[in-house]
Amino acid sequence: MSLTLRRIMKGEKVPGLDNPRQTLRDIGLLVANRDRIECISKEDEYNVPRSLTSARVRGEQQNALLITFADLFDQTVRYAKANGTFTRE
């Protein structure tokens, strides 16, 4: 999940979401730090259930995030397998 969230924070598009950062705000994942800069808390960075199952966003938004997460996950697994670094642990 961390990769998906980092990409959104860098401004990458998410198919099916007009404003991915706003979706993260709606979920409650974006918080302001001491300098009033929006960021994702460390405890939420790897919290897949919180990121994908919030009742605060519409089903279409959840689906768009889930598809993006699943695509990146699949790419990461394929890359690890191709490089011999994939483990099931």
PDB file as gemmi writes it, atoms N, CA and C in Angstrom:
CRYST1    1.000    1.000    1.000  90.00  90.00  90.00 P 1                      
ATOM      1  N   MET A   1       0.817  -1.191   0.000  1.00  0.00           N  
ATOM      2  CA  MET A   1       0.000   0.000   0.000  1.00  0.00           C  
ATOM      3  C   MET A   1       0.856   1.248   0.000  1.00  0.00           C  
ATOM      4  N   SER A   2       2.000   1.138   0.647  1.00  0.00           N  
ATOM      5  CA  SER A   2       2.878   2.288   0.759  1.00  0.00           C  
ATOM      6  C   SER A   2       3.234   2.876  -0.607  1.00  0.00           C  
ATOM      7  N   LEU A   3       3.550   2.032  -1.579  1.00  0.00           N  
ATOM      8  CA  LEU A   3       3.917   2.506  -2.914  1.00  0.00           C  
ATOM      9  C   LEU A   3       2.753   3.253  -3.554  1.00  0.00           C  
ATOM     10  N   THR A   4       1.559   2.726  -3.434  1.00  0.00           N  
ATOM     11  CA  THR A   4       0.379   3.383  -3.989  1.00  0.00           C  
ATOM     12  C   THR A   4       0.195   4.764  -3.376  1.00  0.00           C  
ATOM     13  N   LEU A   5       0.281   4.843  -2.059  1.00  0.00           N  
ATOM     14  CA  LEU A   5       0.092   6.124  -1.378  1.00  0.00           C  
ATOM     15  C   LEU A   5       1.195   7.118  -1.734  1.00  0.00           C  
ATOM     16  N   ARG A   6       2.437   6.649  -1.800  1.00  0.00           N  
ATOM     17  CA  ARG A   6       3.548   7.550  -2.160  1.00  0.00           C  
ATOM     18  C   ARG A   6       3.365   8.104  -3.561  1.00  0.00           C  
ATOM     19  N   ARG A   7       2.915   7.271  -4.474  1.00  0.00           N  
ATOM     20  CA  ARG A   7       2.696   7.743  -5.844  1.00  0.00           C  
ATOM     21  C   ARG A   7       1.586   8.782  -5.900  1.00  0.00           C  
ATOM     22  N   ILE A   8       0.528   8.563  -5.157  1.00  0.00           N  
ATOM     23  CA  ILE A   8      -0.550   9.557  -5.108  1.00  0.00           C  
ATOM     24  C   ILE A   8      -0.024  10.865  -4.533  1.00  0.00           C  
ATOM     25  N   MET A   9       0.774  10.777  -3.479  1.00  0.00           N  
ATOM     26  CA  MET A   9       1.317  11.986  -2.857  1.00  0.00           C  
ATOM     27  C   MET A   9       2.245  12.747  -3.813  1.00  0.00           C  
ATOM     28  N   LYS A  10       2.867  12.041  -4.739  1.00  0.00           N  
ATOM     29  CA  LYS A  10       3.736  12.682  -5.732  1.00  0.00           C  
ATOM     30  C   LYS A  10       2.940  13.262  -6.899  1.00  0.00           C  
ATOM     31  N   GLY A  11       1.627  13.024  -6.897  1.00  0.00           N  
ATOM     32  CA  GLY A  11       0.783  13.611  -7.929  1.00  0.00           C  
ATOM     33  C   GLY A  11       0.408  12.698  -9.074  1.00  0.00           C  
ATOM     34  N   GLU A  12       0.736  11.410  -8.960  1.00  0.00           N  
ATOM     35  CA  GLU A  12       0.372  10.499 -10.040  1.00  0.00           C  
ATOM     36  C   GLU A  12      -1.140  10.317 -10.101  1.00  0.00           C  
ATOM     37  N   LYS A  13      -1.623  10.108 -11.297  1.00  0.00           N  
ATOM     38  CA  LYS A  13      -3.047   9.906 -11.535  1.00  0.00           C  
ATOM     39  C   LYS A  13      -3.461   8.490 -11.119  1.00  0.00           C  
ATOM     40  N   VAL A  14      -4.717   8.370 -10.736  1.00  0.00           N  
ATOM     41  CA  VAL A  14      -5.320   7.070 -10.446  1.00  0.00           C  
ATOM     42  C   VAL A  14      -6.555   6.962 -11.332  1.00  0.00           C  
ATOM     43  N   PRO A  15      -6.548   6.023 -12.277  1.00  0.00           N  
ATOM     44  CA  PRO A  15      -7.723   5.880 -13.140  1.00  0.00           C  
ATOM     45  C   PRO A  15      -8.991   5.705 -12.308  1.00  0.00           C  
ATOM     46  N   GLY A  16     -10.001   6.501 -12.627  1.00  0.00           N  
ATOM     47  CA  GLY A  16     -11.273   6.424 -11.914  1.00  0.00           C  
ATOM     48  C   GLY A  16     -11.417   7.428 -10.784  1.00  0.00           C  
ATOM     49  N   LEU A  17     -10.342   8.161 -10.470  1.00  0.00           N  
ATOM     50  CA  LEU A  17     -10.408   9.188  -9.418  1.00  0.00           C  
ATOM     51  C   LEU A  17     -10.059  10.549 -10.008  1.00  0.00           C  
ATOM     52  N   ASP A  18     -10.964  11.493  -9.841  1.00  0.00           N  
ATOM     53  CA  ASP A  18     -10.689  12.851 -10.314  1.00  0.00           C  
ATOM     54  C   ASP A  18      -9.586  13.504  -9.494  1.00  0.00           C  
ATOM     55  N   ASN A  19      -9.610  13.271  -8.196  1.00  0.00           N  
ATOM     56  CA  ASN A  19      -8.637  13.894  -7.302  1.00  0.00           C  
ATOM     57  C   ASN A  19      -8.191  12.862  -6.254  1.00  0.00           C  
ATOM     58  N   PRO A  20      -7.141  12.088  -6.570  1.00  0.00           N  
ATOM     59  CA  PRO A  20      -6.704  11.042  -5.641  1.00  0.00           C  
ATOM     60  C   PRO A  20      -6.344  11.566  -4.249  1.00  0.00           C  
ATOM     61  N   ARG A  21      -5.705  12.737  -4.168  1.00  0.00           N  
ATOM     62  CA  ARG A  21      -5.353  13.284  -2.845  1.00  0.00           C  
ATOM     63  C   ARG A  21      -6.606  13.592  -2.035  1.00  0.00           C  
ATOM     64  N   GLN A  22      -7.642  14.090  -2.694  1.00  0.00           N  
ATOM     65  CA  GLN A  22      -8.882  14.369  -1.977  1.00  0.00           C  
ATOM     66  C   GLN A  22      -9.498  13.071  -1.463  1.00  0.00           C  
ATOM     67  N   THR A  23      -9.378  12.011  -2.231  1.00  0.00           N  
ATOM     68  CA  THR A  23      -9.879  10.713  -1.775  1.00  0.00           C  
ATOM     69  C   THR A  23      -9.140  10.290  -0.518  1.00  0.00           C  
ATOM     70  N   LEU A  24      -7.819  10.499  -0.477  1.00  0.00           N  
ATOM     71  CA  LEU A  24      -7.056  10.173   0.731  1.00  0.00           C  
ATOM     72  C   LEU A  24      -7.505  11.049   1.906  1.00  0.00           C  
ATOM     73  N   ARG A  25      -7.822  12.304   1.635  1.00  0.00           N  
ATOM     74  CA  ARG A  25      -8.360  13.178   2.700  1.00  0.00           C  
ATOM     75  C   ARG A  25      -9.689  12.626   3.205  1.00  0.00           C  
ATOM     76  N   ASP A  26     -10.556  12.247   2.260  1.00  0.00           N  
ATOM     77  CA  ASP A  26     -11.884  11.739   2.625  1.00  0.00           C  
ATOM     78  C   ASP A  26     -11.781  10.474   3.479  1.00  0.00           C  
ATOM     79  N   ILE A  27     -10.815   9.628   3.168  1.00  0.00           N  
ATOM     80  CA  ILE A  27     -10.601   8.412   3.948  1.00  0.00           C  
ATOM     81  C   ILE A  27     -10.079   8.745   5.337  1.00  0.00           C  
ATOM     82  N   GLY A  28      -9.365   9.852   5.439  1.00  0.00           N  
ATOM     83  CA  GLY A  28      -8.771  10.244   6.716  1.00  0.00           C  
ATOM     84  C   GLY A  28      -7.301   9.879   6.804  1.00  0.00           C  
ATOM     85  N   LEU A  29      -6.689   9.579   5.652  1.00  0.00           N  
ATOM     86  CA  LEU A  29      -5.288   9.188   5.650  1.00  0.00           C  
ATOM     87  C   LEU A  29      -4.332  10.382   5.641  1.00  0.00           C  
ATOM     88  N   LEU A  30      -4.750  11.494   5.077  1.00  0.00           N  
ATOM     89  CA  LEU A  30      -3.883  12.671   5.054  1.00  0.00           C  
ATOM     90  C   LEU A  30      -4.069  13.469   6.332  1.00  0.00           C  
ATOM     91  N   VAL A  31      -2.972  13.754   6.987  1.00  0.00           N  
ATOM     92  CA  VAL A  31      -2.987  14.572   8.199  1.00  0.00           C  
ATOM     93  C   VAL A  31      -1.950  15.670   8.053  1.00  0.00           C  
ATOM     94  N   ALA A  32      -2.157  16.766   8.735  1.00  0.00           N  
ATOM     95  CA  ALA A  32      -1.190  17.860   8.694  1.00  0.00           C  
ATOM     96  C   ALA A  32      -0.140  17.627   9.773  1.00  0.00           C  
ATOM     97  N   ASN A  33       1.126  17.762   9.388  1.00  0.00           N  
ATOM     98  CA  ASN A  33       2.193  17.616  10.381  1.00  0.00           C  
ATOM     99  C   ASN A  33       2.408  18.951  11.097  1.00  0.00           C  
ATOM    100  N   ARG A  34       3.448  19.055  11.894  1.00  0.00           N  
ATOM    101  CA  ARG A  34       3.707  20.286  12.662  1.00  0.00           C  
ATOM    102  C   ARG A  34       3.874  21.506  11.776  1.00  0.00           C  
ATOM    103  N   ASP A  35       4.391  21.287  10.573  1.00  0.00           N  
ATOM    104  CA  ASP A  35       4.592  22.392   9.629  1.00  0.00           C  
ATOM    105  C   ASP A  35       3.375  22.639   8.752  1.00  0.00           C  
ATOM    106  N   ARG A  36       2.273  21.976   9.087  1.00  0.00           N  
ATOM    107  CA  ARG A  36       1.006  22.081   8.358  1.00  0.00           C  
ATOM    108  C   ARG A  36       1.117  21.575   6.923  1.00  0.00           C  
ATOM    109  N   ILE A  37       1.981  20.606   6.721  1.00  0.00           N  
ATOM    110  CA  ILE A  37       2.132  19.955   5.433  1.00  0.00           C  
ATOM    111  C   ILE A  37       1.391  18.624   5.499  1.00  0.00           C  
ATOM    112  N   GLU A  38       0.576  18.354   4.494  1.00  0.00           N  
ATOM    113  CA  GLU A  38      -0.179  17.104   4.488  1.00  0.00           C  
ATOM    114  C   GLU A  38       0.745  15.915   4.270  1.00  0.00           C  
ATOM    115  N   CYS A  39       0.532  14.890   5.071  1.00  0.00           N  
ATOM    116  CA  CYS A  39       1.316  13.664   4.945  1.00  0.00           C  
ATOM    117  C   CYS A  39       0.460  12.499   5.434  1.00  0.00           C  
ATOM    118  N   ILE A  40       0.978  11.308   5.219  1.00  0.00           N  
ATOM    119  CA  ILE A  40       0.306  10.099   5.695  1.00  0.00           C  
ATOM    120  C   ILE A  40       1.073   9.617   6.912  1.00  0.00           C  
ATOM    121  N   SER A  41       0.356   9.351   7.984  1.00  0.00           N  
ATOM    122  CA  SER A  41       1.026   8.906   9.201  1.00  0.00           C  
ATOM    123  C   SER A  41       1.703   7.559   8.961  1.00  0.00           C  
ATOM    124  N   LYS A  42       2.792   7.313   9.671  1.00  0.00           N  
ATOM    125  CA  LYS A  42       3.545   6.068   9.518  1.00  0.00           C  
ATOM    126  C   LYS A  42       2.674   4.839   9.782  1.00  0.00           C  
ATOM    127  N   GLU A  43       1.798   4.931  10.781  1.00  0.00           N  
ATOM    128  CA  GLU A  43       0.962   3.768  11.099  1.00  0.00           C  
ATOM    129  C   GLU A  43      -0.065   3.472  10.004  1.00  0.00           C  
ATOM    130  N   ASP A  44      -0.434   4.479   9.212  1.00  0.00           N  
ATOM    131  CA  ASP A  44      -1.394   4.256   8.132  1.00  0.00           C  
ATOM    132  C   ASP A  44      -0.731   3.905   6.810  1.00  0.00           C  
ATOM    133  N   GLU A  45       0.573   4.133   6.701  1.00  0.00           N  
ATOM    134  CA  GLU A  45       1.267   3.917   5.435  1.00  0.00           C  
ATOM    135  C   GLU A  45       1.154   2.474   4.941  1.00  0.00           C  
ATOM    136  N   TYR A  46       1.109   1.522   5.858  1.00  0.00           N  
ATOM    137  CA  TYR A  46       1.036   0.115   5.483  1.00  0.00           C  
ATOM    138  C   TYR A  46      -0.294  -0.520   5.884  1.00  0.00           C  
ATOM    139  N   ASN A  47      -1.279   0.296   6.229  1.00  0.00           N  
ATOM    140  CA  ASN A  47      -2.565  -0.191   6.703  1.00  0.00           C  
ATOM    141  C   ASN A  47      -3.522  -0.375   5.524  1.00  0.00           C  
ATOM    142  N   VAL A  48      -3.439  -1.515   4.879  1.00  0.00           N  
ATOM    143  CA  VAL A  48      -4.255  -1.770   3.694  1.00  0.00           C  
ATOM    144  C   VAL A  48      -5.751  -1.719   4.005  1.00  0.00           C  
ATOM    145  N   PRO A  49      -6.242  -2.377   5.060  1.00  0.00           N  
ATOM    146  CA  PRO A  49      -7.690  -2.316   5.322  1.00  0.00           C  
ATOM    147  C   PRO A  49      -8.212  -0.886   5.487  1.00  0.00           C  
ATOM    148  N   ARG A  50      -7.495  -0.060   6.226  1.00  0.00           N  
ATOM    149  CA  ARG A  50      -7.958   1.319   6.409  1.00  0.00           C  
ATOM    150  C   ARG A  50      -7.951   2.068   5.087  1.00  0.00           C  
ATOM    151  N   SER A  51      -6.955   1.819   4.261  1.00  0.00           N  
ATOM    152  CA  SER A  51      -6.815   2.525   2.996  1.00  0.00           C  
ATOM    153  C   SER A  51      -7.893   2.145   1.990  1.00  0.00           C  
ATOM    154  N   LEU A  52      -8.345   0.915   2.044  1.00  0.00           N  
ATOM    155  CA  LEU A  52      -9.241   0.428   0.996  1.00  0.00           C  
ATOM    156  C   LEU A  52     -10.675   0.191   1.427  1.00  0.00           C  
ATOM    157  N   THR A  53     -10.988   0.299   2.707  1.00  0.00           N  
ATOM    158  CA  THR A  53     -12.345  -0.048   3.143  1.00  0.00           C  
ATOM    159  C   THR A  53     -13.033   1.055   3.931  1.00  0.00           C  
ATOM    160  N   SER A  54     -12.675   2.281   3.693  1.00  0.00           N  
ATOM    161  CA  SER A  54     -13.291   3.379   4.438  1.00  0.00           C  
ATOM    162  C   SER A  54     -14.739   3.587   4.014  1.00  0.00           C  
ATOM    163  N   ALA A  55     -15.609   3.751   4.984  1.00  0.00           N  
ATOM    164  CA  ALA A  55     -17.020   4.031   4.696  1.00  0.00           C  
ATOM    165  C   ALA A  55     -17.213   5.484   4.281  1.00  0.00           C  
ATOM    166  N   ARG A  56     -16.152   6.282   4.368  1.00  0.00           N  
ATOM    167  CA  ARG A  56     -16.253   7.705   4.039  1.00  0.00           C  
ATOM    168  C   ARG A  56     -16.212   7.990   2.541  1.00  0.00           C  
ATOM    169  N   VAL A  57     -15.856   6.994   1.726  1.00  0.00           N  
ATOM    170  CA  VAL A  57     -15.770   7.205   0.290  1.00  0.00           C  
ATOM    171  C   VAL A  57     -16.696   6.251  -0.447  1.00  0.00           C  
ATOM    172  N   ARG A  58     -17.055   6.645  -1.657  1.00  0.00           N  
ATOM    173  CA  ARG A  58     -17.968   5.840  -2.468  1.00  0.00           C  
ATOM    174  C   ARG A  58     -17.281   4.555  -2.935  1.00  0.00           C  
ATOM    175  N   GLY A  59     -18.084   3.584  -3.273  1.00  0.00           N  
ATOM    176  CA  GLY A  59     -17.582   2.305  -3.752  1.00  0.00           C  
ATOM    177  C   GLY A  59     -16.689   2.437  -4.969  1.00  0.00           C  
ATOM    178  N   GLU A  60     -17.027   3.375  -5.884  1.00  0.00           N  
ATOM    179  CA  GLU A  60     -16.206   3.561  -7.083  1.00  0.00           C  
ATOM    180  C   GLU A  60     -14.808   4.036  -6.712  1.00  0.00           C  
ATOM    181  N   GLN A  61     -14.726   4.891  -5.684  1.00  0.00           N  
ATOM    182  CA  GLN A  61     -13.420   5.380  -5.237  1.00  0.00           C  
ATOM    183  C   GLN A  61     -12.611   4.236  -4.626  1.00  0.00           C  
ATOM    184  N   GLN A  62     -13.251   3.427  -3.803  1.00  0.00           N  
ATOM    185  CA  GLN A  62     -12.572   2.277  -3.206  1.00  0.00           C  
ATOM    186  C   GLN A  62     -12.079   1.325  -4.292  1.00  0.00           C  
ATOM    187  N   ASN A  63     -12.925   1.085  -5.301  1.00  0.00           N  
ATOM    188  CA  ASN A  63     -12.540   0.190  -6.383  1.00  0.00           C  
ATOM    189  C   ASN A  63     -11.341   0.729  -7.152  1.00  0.00           C  
ATOM    190  N   ALA A  64     -11.325   2.039  -7.419  1.00  0.00           N  
ATOM    191  CA  ALA A  64     -10.205   2.646  -8.144  1.00  0.00           C  
ATOM    192  C   ALA A  64      -8.907   2.485  -7.359  1.00  0.00           C  
ATOM    193  N   LEU A  65      -8.958   2.712  -6.054  1.00  0.00           N  
ATOM    194  CA  LEU A  65      -7.769   2.530  -5.224  1.00  0.00           C  
ATOM    195  C   LEU A  65      -7.346   1.063  -5.181  1.00  0.00           C  
ATOM    196  N   LEU A  66      -8.300   0.171  -5.046  1.00  0.00           N  
ATOM    197  CA  LEU A  66      -7.996  -1.258  -4.984  1.00  0.00           C  
ATOM    198  C   LEU A  66      -7.356  -1.744  -6.279  1.00  0.00           C  
ATOM    199  N   ILE A  67      -7.892  -1.325  -7.412  1.00  0.00           N  
ATOM    200  CA  ILE A  67      -7.328  -1.730  -8.703  1.00  0.00           C  
ATOM    201  C   ILE A  67      -5.902  -1.211  -8.855  1.00  0.00           C  
ATOM    202  N   THR A  68      -5.677   0.039  -8.478  1.00  0.00           N  
ATOM    203  CA  THR A  68      -4.331   0.614  -8.558  1.00  0.00           C  
ATOM    204  C   THR A  68      -3.378  -0.134  -7.642  1.00  0.00           C  
ATOM    205  N   PHE A  69      -3.801  -0.401  -6.410  1.00  0.00           N  
ATOM    206  CA  PHE A  69      -2.979  -1.149  -5.461  1.00  0.00           C  
ATOM    207  C   PHE A  69      -2.662  -2.541  -6.013  1.00  0.00           C  
ATOM    208  N   ALA A  70      -3.670  -3.240  -6.514  1.00  0.00           N  
ATOM    209  CA  ALA A  70      -3.479  -4.599  -7.022  1.00  0.00           C  
ATOM    210  C   ALA A  70      -2.534  -4.608  -8.226  1.00  0.00           C  
ATOM    211  N   ASP A  71      -2.659  -3.629  -9.108  1.00  0.00           N  
ATOM    212  CA  ASP A  71      -1.767  -3.549 -10.264  1.00  0.00           C  
ATOM    213  C   ASP A  71      -0.319  -3.352  -9.833  1.00  0.00           C  
ATOM    214  N   LEU A  72      -0.091  -2.441  -8.897  1.00  0.00           N  
ATOM    215  CA  LEU A  72       1.270  -2.205  -8.414  1.00  0.00           C  
ATOM    216  C   LEU A  72       1.814  -3.422  -7.672  1.00  0.00           C  
ATOM    217  N   PHE A  73       0.968  -4.077  -6.903  1.00  0.00           N  
ATOM    218  CA  PHE A  73       1.372  -5.291  -6.197  1.00  0.00           C  
ATOM    219  C   PHE A  73       1.795  -6.368  -7.196  1.00  0.00           C  
ATOM    220  N   ASP A  74       0.978  -6.581  -8.228  1.00  0.00           N  
ATOM    221  CA  ASP A  74       1.303  -7.579  -9.245  1.00  0.00           C  
ATOM    222  C   ASP A  74       2.617  -7.249  -9.950  1.00  0.00           C  
ATOM    223  N   GLN A  75       2.821  -5.977 -10.277  1.00  0.00           N  
ATOM    224  CA  GLN A  75       4.074  -5.561 -10.920  1.00  0.00           C  
ATOM    225  C   GLN A  75       5.270  -5.847 -10.017  1.00  0.00           C  
ATOM    226  N   THR A  76       5.116  -5.565  -8.737  1.00  0.00           N  
ATOM    227  CA  THR A  76       6.199  -5.780  -7.777  1.00  0.00           C  
ATOM    228  C   THR A  76       6.530  -7.264  -7.655  1.00  0.00           C  
ATOM    229  N   VAL A  77       5.515  -8.108  -7.597  1.00  0.00           N  
ATOM    230  CA  VAL A  77       5.733  -9.550  -7.497  1.00  0.00           C  
ATOM    231  C   VAL A  77       6.403 -10.070  -8.767  1.00  0.00           C  
ATOM    232  N   ARG A  78       5.920  -9.654  -9.926  1.00  0.00           N  
ATOM    233  CA  ARG A  78       6.530 -10.101 -11.186  1.00  0.00           C  
ATOM    234  C   ARG A  78       8.004  -9.682 -11.259  1.00  0.00           C  
ATOM    235  N   TYR A  79       8.295  -8.462 -10.848  1.00  0.00           N  
ATOM    236  CA  TYR A  79       9.673  -7.963 -10.851  1.00  0.00           C  
ATOM    237  C   TYR A  79      10.544  -8.799  -9.910  1.00  0.00           C  
ATOM    238  N   ALA A  80      10.041  -9.064  -8.714  1.00  0.00           N  
ATOM    239  CA  ALA A  80      10.804  -9.850  -7.744  1.00  0.00           C  
ATOM    240  C   ALA A  80      11.044 -11.273  -8.251  1.00  0.00           C  
ATOM    241  N   LYS A  81      10.047 -11.867  -8.872  1.00  0.00           N  
ATOM    242  CA  LYS A  81      10.212 -13.221  -9.416  1.00  0.00           C  
ATOM    243  C   LYS A  81      11.242 -13.227 -10.540  1.00  0.00           C  
ATOM    244  N   ALA A  82      11.173 -12.225 -11.409  1.00  0.00           N  
ATOM    245  CA  ALA A  82      12.106 -12.145 -12.537  1.00  0.00           C  
ATOM    246  C   ALA A  82      13.546 -11.954 -12.059  1.00  0.00           C  
ATOM    247  N   ASN A  83      13.714 -11.309 -10.923  1.00  0.00           N  
ATOM    248  CA  ASN A  83      15.056 -11.045 -10.385  1.00  0.00           C  
ATOM    249  C   ASN A  83      15.495 -12.045  -9.335  1.00  0.00           C  
ATOM    250  N   GLY A  84      14.669 -13.046  -9.071  1.00  0.00           N  
ATOM    251  CA  GLY A  84      15.035 -14.080  -8.112  1.00  0.00           C  
ATOM    252  C   GLY A  84      14.992 -13.633  -6.664  1.00  0.00           C  
ATOM    253  N   THR A  85      14.267 -12.548  -6.388  1.00  0.00           N  
ATOM    254  CA  THR A  85      14.205 -12.043  -5.009  1.00  0.00           C  
ATOM    255  C   THR A  85      12.851 -12.286  -4.362  1.00  0.00           C  
ATOM    256  N   PHE A  86      11.965 -12.992  -5.041  1.00  0.00           N  
ATOM    257  CA  PHE A  86      10.635 -13.243  -4.505  1.00  0.00           C  
ATOM    258  C   PHE A  86      10.675 -14.338  -3.448  1.00  0.00           C  
ATOM    259  N   THR A  87      10.075 -14.079  -2.308  1.00  0.00           N  
ATOM    260  CA  THR A  87       9.901 -15.092  -1.265  1.00  0.00           C  
ATOM    261  C   THR A  87       8.446 -15.041  -0.808  1.00  0.00           C  
ATOM    262  N   ARG A  88       7.968 -16.094  -0.226  1.00  0.00           N  
ATOM    263  CA  ARG A  88       6.576 -16.160   0.226  1.00  0.00           C  
ATOM    264  C   ARG A  88       6.436 -15.759   1.687  1.00  0.00           C  
ATOM    265  N   GLU A  89       7.454 -15.284   2.309  1.00  0.00           N  
ATOM    266  CA  GLU A  89       7.396 -14.929   3.735  1.00  0.00           C  
ATOM    267  C   GLU A  89       6.644 -13.663   3.950  1.00  0.00           C  
TER     268      GLU A  89                                                      
END                                                                             
